[in-house]
């Protein structure tokens, strides 16, 4: 999980440096080849940013992405930006750990109630009991920060202790 998350963030860092936001990061759009290399796929929802770090209401907002992995600001249609991709990385990492999307425990069968919950919840989705690493919890908490201005960038997350644990133990 750490290796795949690291590679996903490296690709995302490249996109963000080139003014592209993906807007649909989810496990189905993260491809792994026979050598374990990660490739980000499906740029159908992607946008090129023309100014600033995000697209706001004053510009051309569209509802894009997969509800389980959408950031609150995307659902509320207040902005679409780099930090929404980071929220989706958290959901993707959680999915890699559990085999289920974030918020799965709510057992919501329709998109609208799910989106309402994500837009208004004041807590992140449930973390798996098996994932007891404080570094993992810290990583997920950073990704699921509700205030998108406080959410770290892909570049900042690449130095997060959770992603460095594996490298430090020599199991890269």
C-alpha positions, 0 to 999 in steps of 0.5 A: 500500500505504501509503495503504491501510494507513493507512486500515485502521489509522484504521478499526481505531483507531476500532474499538479506541477503541470496544472492538471487536476485529475478529479477522479482518483479511485482504485479503478483508475490506478493501474499496476503493471507486472513490475508493480509500477503504478500508472494513473488512468482515465483522464475523462474528468481531468481539467487544466487549471488556468489560474490559481490552485483550483477552479471556483464557482466564478469559473466553470465548475462541473460535478465530476468524479466518483461519489465515494472518493469525492472531496466535500468541496467538489460535492458542494460545488465550491471549488475543484482543485489539487486538494480534491485529488488529495482527498481522493488519494486518502480514499484510494489508500483506504480502499487498498487497505480494506477492499471497500471504498470509504464510507462503505460502513454507512451502507448507503445505496444511493449516491445522493445520501452518500454525497450529502453525508460526505459534504456535511460529515465532521469526521473522516470515514472509518479506518480499519482496525488492522491499520493501527499504525499512527503514521497511517492514521496521520496520513489518512487524517491529512488526506481527509482534512475537511478544510481543503486549504489545510490539506497537504499537497502531493509533494508534502505527502511524499515526505509523510512518515507513513510513506517513509516507514517502508523505505526506512525498513529496507522493504522498498 
